[in-house]
């Protein structure tokens, strides 16, 4: 027995059950329904399984509007394209590439490729492979919009969005799920260890497909050949999740698991992964795409308009695709959190047969939302492929002229929602497809078909799983029609032909769930489970459960009957006592909760009760509507629990006296700590009015004191309401926006109302009528109005989007259906005399200004990273922290990596490999509206590497051309040896080396190119070279340097040479310069030092601003020859002949050539810089002239200057 000591006081408990209403009113669903306080409750089955929560499907998990790129991305990041002549693929792709090359801003945007109106011909696929890129057109009109024409005669995708690589499993993080059963819809589960796992980690939760499971669902019976029965491991499901909480060995994840995990079928595993190549924040919008074709059955043409893989937080909006053979939008493996909205797939061209016309296709993505889409002449219009992991949602989608069914198509896809989907003239099916295809088998499980319309439905329950058909209108088929093996009926509620089937509340399950999430900003969901889900398998001794000791004593004191702390114990005349513990973090608030209990009566349980936290306030099963409780099977009941009972992280429960419990689960919605500095702004509408149809369609009711809604079969009584708020004066980050409508009167209970977003804000309160009313979108919120009460619904995404646009928010409020003569609902208008009842837009604004600490300037060596530098974030959390580099060649933005959490963060900066230099790092933190920045300088000091030229690759700017697989950069030295490629090669780009060493390649080297080679202090070393070197490109002297040419070797520099540094010629070989300029400013500005060997200036009559020195200090054996046989030369600086005790320095001046020494000539110059040394000699020969200008030739003692031939 597990006991704890706590005493708690009595508080209120709220209980709610499904309420079924008379015909003409909206009925609550049996599986998801509202509580007395308006929160959604879920009915679980005896295995703990429930309809999934789909609210995190869509871009950014559904809580943010699709980006208004005009407002969010500055025009400096827009690249505009107009149609060219001929094929436009390269034109558009070049624009995409240029945006992909941009540095992302603080919000992750690179930029927009805007395609101006007109027709673009595309024979190949356009690819988007980087984050933060938007492809936007001028509209999807087939005549006036941006029209992308697929012209090639092959099957290809018109547009492809895809990142690179795949998930990489983090070593030593794989853990096993340990429960007997984790039911579909759960977010919380137990593992054998959480070592290596932490909150915020991205993880895979794997559900294996074992041989015994395949046999138990009869998929081993598929066949005969060529159909292949399902095999173990072939239907594994991999769910991509983020850890939100860890308590001991219990893990909660952000998105529920829409599949039951059972130990008998291999249980499950979880492991951490990373994926650097997955891209995000990509959009495609306002485009009309169409394909050329030769005939109505042609299949040699474009197949898909848009394909998305390996990307998250992606949207496609306002796209029309016509004549493609397969789909308008297809999403596949690695895609997550994406929205496809307001798009069309029209008139596919293909044979009408399998593998074709999948209009909107999900073939492996999860957390996707397809909303408000339309298909015409498709086959499988809204469809899942094989083993799609879910959750995924199709919402408010419609198809006409349909050639086959909608639904999961094959091989066990899970967690799909069809919400308000209408298939005119065909079916919606979730069934056993048997041997169809090559063994489709059970196509889907844990699918919900909610308030849909179709000619018929075949929704069946696979063994071990279930599918739900709720509130849907159409004939219900009695079998799958293709089945192999078992084919149980599905789980049906309020469904059937017209007159039997009727939509339930909420009208849209997805938007009902999303409203529940957004009701409390920053909230998350988790469960606390007691006992295994095993249908009372431990009937002899029971399953001990946790119980607070004080609570147990109080239950034991109720009467003489004993109190047990056991589940799975079939014994009557006793109480069951237990305690559910759920630790809360500082700032956590439980905002909504419900308790589910799986019961079985022992004898009669009609008088049984439940107690929560107090033994003085029993709730009888009868008063809760829980009776009857079965004596032969589990009966599962749910009740709402007041958050006021849950402030201490504990709930005490007792039941009795004639029932047994299999499992108990407390469902929690917990709001995390909210910003400390907020303000509330309440705005009344600047305009509101209702409009009326039929005979009053031209009338205006803008000054009425009420706003009316009613959907009626008689148009004269149709009424809709419009409201508009002005948000232009609002500043700061909107944490929440909600609308409150009050002054309500209703014709009857159950008149469900809804709100739609209105894009057009130009309507006039005193002119609007039913005829000229603005168009509105589909519903995003719904409620059941009650007379005398107010209603609230969340409009946060709509308000945020409006604030980025014209600052105005317009909504339409109307009835979701015709609810008969009494279907009217009245709300107070802004003209109502009771001020408190007037419509309100209530905004909660984060007013805290973000701050960021200062990071000091940093210095690191090449190929080294900084330490994890502390960064302190101030202001309300959470905030987004990002970084950019001013020199992305040195430090790519992706190499700025953040760690830590909350206010205590770190940043680590890793320079690109083998790069040096300086960059400014800018760190930005923000809450979406306000931001703060800090900058620091990172200096990367180069480290010299001797980089050897490889045996292949003639382009020197390519990494593969070097044995180290990187291009040398100063202070690296480039080296050629016996294994290096010889012969001609090209620079390929401007290069910078500390030096160039040529040893013993197999043949002479020639460097070609128009680019520049900059050389550092290492110069050129051919002292041991066995070959000659020719440089046919510009050279820049980056530092003082020596070019050493070995005996019998030639270095020919045939291009320009520039720089401000000294150049020393060393070695007994020959350096030939033939690319110098007659303009001194274009040549090296330092001193030319002839230390040894021959320096031949063979062309250009160059002039130099520097001087000329023969010999190096005390180089007693050096011999230098200046050969001007075919070119003159002029040196403006001083000319010096250094000490040489052995040989004479030589100048050869050809006929008609002149050596001009503008700074005079000094012979005899020792290492100390003075004169007086002995035996300095300069012998000038040839038919040219030596001109010493502006100074006297100085001849020191024992020195000689000799001119053979003509004197000067």
JOGI-V254045 format. One line per field, one symbol per residue. ss: DSSP state (H for helix, E for strand, - for the rest). burial: I if it has 24 or more other ideal C-beta (glycine too) atoms within 12 Angstrom, else O. A space follows every 10 residues. Layout:
ss=???
burial=???
This chain:
ss=-EEE------ ---------- ------EE-- -EEE-----E EE-------- --------HH HH------HH HH--HHHEEE E-----E-HH HHHHHHHHHH ---------- EEEEE--EEE EE---EEE-- --EEEE---- -----EEEEE ------EEEE EE-----EE- ----EEE--- EE---EEEEE E--------- -EEEEEE--- HHHHHH--HH H--------- ------EEEE EEEEEEE--E EEEEEEE--- EEHHH---EE EEEE----EE EEEEEEEEEE E--------- ---EEEEEE- EEEEEEEEEE EE----EEEE E----EEEEE E--EEE---- ---------E EE---EEEEE E--EEE---- -EEE------ -EEEE--EEE -----EEE-- --EE-EEEE- -EEEEEEEEE -E-------- -E-EE--EEE --EEEEEEEE E------EEE --EEEE---- -------EE- EEE--E-E-- E--EE---HH HHHHHHHH-- --EEEEEEEE ---------- --EE-EEEHH HHHHHH---- --EE-EE--- ---EEEEEEE E-------EE EEEEEEEEEE E-------EE EE------EE HHHH------ ----EEEEEE --HHH----E EEEEEEE-EE EEEEEEEEEE E------EEE EEE---EEEE EE-HHH---- E----EEEEE ----HHH-EE EEEEEE---- --EEEEEEEE E---EE---- -EEEEEEE-- ---------- --------EE EEEE------ EEEE-HHHHH HHHH---EEE EEEEE----- ----EEEE-- ----HHH--E EEEEEE---- EE-----EEE E---E---EE EEEE-----E EEEEE----- --HHHEEEEE E--EEEEEEE ------EEEE EEEEEE---- EEEEEEEEEE E----EEEE- ----E---HH HE-------- --EEEE---- --EEEE---- EEEEEEEE-- ----EEEEEE EEEEEEEEEE EE------EE EEEEEEE--- EEEEE----E EEE---EE-- --EEEE---E EEE------H HH-----EEE --EEEEE--- --EE---EEE ---------E EEEE----EE E---EEE--- ----EEEEE- ---EEEE--- EEE------- ------EEEE E---EEEE-- ---EE----E EEE-----
burial=OOOIOOOIOO OOIIIIIIIO IOOIIIIIII IIIIIIIIII IIIIIIIIII IIIIIIIIII IIIIIIIIIO OIIOOOIIII IOIOOOOIIO IIIOIIIOII OIIIIIIIII IIIIIIIIII IIIIIIIIII IIIIIIIIII OOOOIIIIII IOOOIIIIII IIIOOOIOOO OOIIIIIIII IIIIIIIIII IOOIOOIOIO IIIIIIIIII OOIIOOIIII IIOOOOOOII OOOIIIIIII IIIIIIIOOI IIIIIIIIII IIIOIIIIII IIIOIOOIII IIIIIIIIII IIIOOOOOIO IIIIIIIIII IIIIIIIIII IIIIIIIIII IIIIIIIIII IIIIIIIIII OOOOIIIIII IIIIIIIIII IIIIIIIIII IIIIIIIIII IIIIIIIIIO IIIIIIIIII IIIIIIIIII IIIIIIIIII IIIIIIOOII IIIIIIIIII IIIIIIIIII IIIIIIIIII IIIIIIIOOI OIIIIIIIII IIIIIIOOOO IIIIIIIIII IIIIIIIIII IIIIIIIIII IIIIIIIOOO OIIOIIIIOO IIOIIIOIOO OOIIIIIIII IIOIIIIIII IIOIOOOIII IIIIIIIIII IIOOIOOIII IIIIIOIIIO IOOIOIOOII OOOIIIIIII IIIIIIOIII IIIIIIIIII IIIIIIIIII IIOIIOOOOO IOIIIIIIII IIIOOOOOII IIOIIIIIII IIOOOOIIII IIIIIOIOOI OIIIIIIIII IIIIIIIIII IIIIIIIIIO IOIOIOOIII OOIIOIIIII IIIIIIOOOI IIIIIIIIII IIIIIOOIII IIIIIIIIII OIIIIIIIII IIOOOOIIII IIIIIIIIOI IIIOIOOIOI OIOIOIOOIO IIIIIIIIII IIIIIOIIII IIIIIIIIOO OIIOIIIIII IIIIIIIIII IIIIIIIIII IIIIOIIIII OIIIIIIIII OOOIIIIOOO IIIOOIIIII IIIIIIIOOI IIIOIIIOOO IIIIIIIIIO IOOIIIIOIO IIIIIIIIII IIIOIIIIII IIIIIIIIII IIIIIIOOII IIIIIIIIIO IIIIIIIIII IIIIIIIOOI OOIIIIIIII IIIIIIIIII IIIIIIIIII IIOOIOOIII IIIIIOIIII IIIIIIIIII OOIIIIIIII OOIIIIIIII IIIIIIOOOO OOIOIIIIII IIOIIIIIOO OOIIOIOOIO IOIOOOOI
